[in-house]
Structures are given as structure tokens and as C-alpha cells.
Amino acid sequence: MIRLTKLNNSFFVINCELIETIESTPDTVITLNNGKKYVVAESVDEVVERVIEYKKRIFANKYNDLTSEE
């Protein structure tokens, strides 16, 4: 899950595993795999970076769990 900002400056959290596309039109539009769209204040690069950081945390935790079992 990543935290993003709507254009009215309110925050929401989205499941980044469901993101299908991220476009700049010029607003950043996130389309989920169910077709639902969200317009956010963050740039495409910022959203991508948040997804990468989320995945790093998730995979680091899984790796740590695996290595601690040995």
C-alpha cells in the first residue's frame, strides 16, 4: 500500500499491486486493473518511486524471514 495525494490535498492509500498504468495527461492518472482511475498530485516518477520503495520493504521482509529460519 502506498500513500498518495488527491488534487484537493487529501490523502488516501492505494494497493499498488493493483496498478495497471500510470499516465501523465498532464495530471497523473493511475488506472487499476479493474478500470478504476485516480488522479493524484504526485508525478509519475514519484508514484513509481513509492511503488519501488514499497516492494523493497516487502521483499526485504520476506528475505529476512527466510534467512532467519536457517
C-alpha positions in Angstrom: 0.0 0.0 0.0 1.3 3.5 -0.8 0.0 6.9 0.4 -0.9 9.4 -2.3 -2.5 12.9 -2.5 -5.7 13.8 -4.3 -5.8 17.1 -6.1 -7.8 18.6 -3.2 -4.8 17.8 -1.0 -6.5 15.0 0.9 -4.5 11.7 1.4 -5.5 8.2 0.5 -3.8 4.8 0.4 -3.9 2.6 -2.7 -2.9 -1.0 -3.2 -0.1 -0.6 -5.6 -0.3 -4.3 -6.6 -3.5 -3.4 -8.5 -1.9 -0.6 -10.6 -2.1 -1.3 -14.3 -0.9 2.0 -15.7 0.3 5.4 -14.6 0.0 8.3 -17.1 0.8 12.0 -17.2 -2.1 13.8 -19.0 -0.7 16.4 -17.6 -2.2 15.3 -14.3 -1.0 11.9 -13.1 -3.7 9.3 -13.7 -3.4 5.9 -12.1 -5.6 3.1 -13.6 -6.1 0.0 -11.6 -6.6 -3.4 -13.2 -10.4 -3.2 -12.5 -10.6 0.0 -14.7 -11.0 2.4 -11.7 -9.0 5.7 -12.2 -7.4 8.0 -9.7 -6.0 11.5 -10.3 -3.1 12.3 -8.0 -0.9 15.3 -7.2 2.3 13.3 -7.3 4.2 13.0 -10.6 4.5 9.7 -12.4 8.1 9.4 -11.2 7.1 10.0 -7.6 4.4 7.2 -7.8 6.9 4.8 -9.4 9.4 5.6 -6.7 6.8 4.9 -3.9 5.9 1.6 -5.6 9.6 0.6 -5.7 10.2 1.6 -2.1 7.1 -0.4 -1.1 8.3 -3.5 -2.9 11.8 -3.2 -1.4 10.2 -3.2 2.0 8.0 -6.2 1.3 10.8 -8.3 -0.3 13.3 -7.3 2.3 10.9 -8.6 5.0 10.4 -11.9 3.1 14.1 -12.3 2.6 14.8 -11.6 6.3 12.1 -14.2 7.3 13.7 -16.8 5.0 17.2 -16.2 6.3 16.2 -16.2 10.0 14.7 -19.7 9.5 18.1 -21.2 8.6 
